[in-house]
Amino acid sequence: MKIEELYKLYSQHFLVETDTRKIRKNTLFFALKGDNFNGNKFAAEALKKGALYSVIDEIEYQTSKNIILVDNVLKTLQELANYHRRQLSIPILALTGSNGKTTTKELINAVLSKQYKTTATLGNLNNHIGVPLTLLSMDNNTEIGIVEMGANHPKEIEFLSKIVEPDFGYITNFGKAHLEGFGSLEGVIEAKSELYNFLNENNKTVFVNPKDTIQLEKTNKMIRILFDESIGFIEVNPFVKLSFQNVDVQSNLIGAYNFSNIAAAITIGQYFNVSSKEIKNAIENYISTNNRSQIIEKFSNKIILDAYNANPTSMKAALENFNILNAAKKTIILGDMFELGETSLEEHQNIADLASSFYFDNVFLIGENFCKTETDSYQFKSFEDLKKYLSNNTIDNSAILIKGSRGMALERIVDCIS
């Protein structure tokens, strides 16, 4: 079936799903395959649950006239998303970066949704599947689209940019993330800049943090909009407070590193003519979730839970911010950072050394990588080892920072603190 024909079926209801557990009536089900699953096997079940059609790529599962056979389901999903994007006469903003993508995307969405009907990436569904699904979730009511794009290898941002065809772009920063796939910080810069390349080749616009010299240099000959010069940092204790155009804004975001994320949302909101009052309201009412810099008060302790992800750049920023936090007693619990390749031991040692240099009251390092470092800090090979220690050693009256890669699942530590 040609994409044009498939699009006619999709455009009847603008509903797409890849998981039979989430099927809605009149959904177009795409039977994706992975290393441990084969969606083709669930094509008939999807129809029983209310799907209008199922799209498969294995002929043996074509048991109904409402089951559509294509050469490759994933490729078809991506082509349909791009075709749909070309039918949308709306501005689409794409953003990527090493740190802060999801928080920045949600801030931008909070600001723009004050005046427009927006559709934005849900959570961090920012890969070769999530990006097409985001585009296909946009319907005739959508006025502005916001698409987060992630990558851990070169050419992925280039590929996603060709699907999204954004009118605007923003890169949060270039940091030491996914070094195993990118090879080096220079590799990260080159890969993330694939968004710049697309925007430049198509005469589109980029938003730029003027304090980032690398981004300034790379966008020098592009159509660009720099952050509003009136945006000024006031303090972080522990939440970021800032001002713009003589308006003070008290956010619910922890860490000075979130200042640039907020500044991006303010600048983009201003570009799209959202009033200062509405921008202030959106930012002050945005509360981070999903283990991203959440504050949890438990007994006599105040916990900063930042366990969604970690890399050397974000870990360094979190430690520096925690160091300036006003607290009589401070404890840090850090988990391994993943996907660092050959630089893993060096980067973990750097973080262990930095943590020691701040003279926190307690420093707990968890994971096989941190256990290879030379340090005077407490080291635990696993979460279970730390859990056992905490059951016999109470932490009281302390500010506690918990940060590590998603695979460490350090949010479990909250239940161990008593």
Secondary structure as GFF3:
##gff-version 3
##sequence-region A 1 418
A	DSSP	alpha_helix	3	10	.	.	.	ID=ss1
A	DSSP	beta_strand	16	17	.	.	.	ID=ss2
A	DSSP	three_ten_helix	20	22	.	.	.	ID=ss3
A	DSSP	beta_strand	28	30	.	.	.	ID=ss4
A	DSSP	three_ten_helix	39	42	.	.	.	ID=ss5
A	DSSP	alpha_helix	43	48	.	.	.	ID=ss6
A	DSSP	beta_strand	53	56	.	.	.	ID=ss7
A	DSSP	three_ten_helix	59	61	.	.	.	ID=ss8
A	DSSP	beta_strand	67	69	.	.	.	ID=ss9
A	DSSP	alpha_helix	73	87	.	.	.	ID=ss10
A	DSSP	beta_strand	92	96	.	.	.	ID=ss11
A	DSSP	alpha_helix	101	112	.	.	.	ID=ss12
A	DSSP	beta_strand	118	120	.	.	.	ID=ss13
A	DSSP	alpha_helix	130	136	.	.	.	ID=ss14
A	DSSP	beta_strand	144	148	.	.	.	ID=ss15
A	DSSP	alpha_helix	156	164	.	.	.	ID=ss16
A	DSSP	beta_strand	168	171	.	.	.	ID=ss17
A	DSSP	alpha_helix	179	182	.	.	.	ID=ss18
A	DSSP	alpha_helix	185	192	.	.	.	ID=ss19
A	DSSP	alpha_helix	194	201	.	.	.	ID=ss20
A	DSSP	beta_strand	205	208	.	.	.	ID=ss21
A	DSSP	alpha_helix	213	218	.	.	.	ID=ss22
A	DSSP	beta_strand	223	226	.	.	.	ID=ss23
A	DSSP	beta_strand	232	236	.	.	.	ID=ss24
A	DSSP	beta_strand	239	244	.	.	.	ID=ss25
A	DSSP	beta_strand	247	254	.	.	.	ID=ss26
A	DSSP	three_ten_helix	256	258	.	.	.	ID=ss27
A	DSSP	alpha_helix	259	271	.	.	.	ID=ss28
A	DSSP	alpha_helix	276	284	.	.	.	ID=ss29
A	DSSP	beta_strand	294	298	.	.	.	ID=ss30
A	DSSP	beta_strand	301	306	.	.	.	ID=ss31
A	DSSP	alpha_helix	312	323	.	.	.	ID=ss32
A	DSSP	beta_strand	330	335	.	.	.	ID=ss33
A	DSSP	three_ten_helix	341	343	.	.	.	ID=ss34
A	DSSP	alpha_helix	344	357	.	.	.	ID=ss35
A	DSSP	beta_strand	362	366	.	.	.	ID=ss36
A	DSSP	three_ten_helix	370	372	.	.	.	ID=ss37
A	DSSP	beta_strand	378	380	.	.	.	ID=ss38
A	DSSP	alpha_helix	383	392	.	.	.	ID=ss39
A	DSSP	beta_strand	399	403	.	.	.	ID=ss40
A	DSSP	three_ten_helix	406	408	.	.	.	ID=ss41
A	DSSP	three_ten_helix	410	416	.	.	.	ID=ss42
###
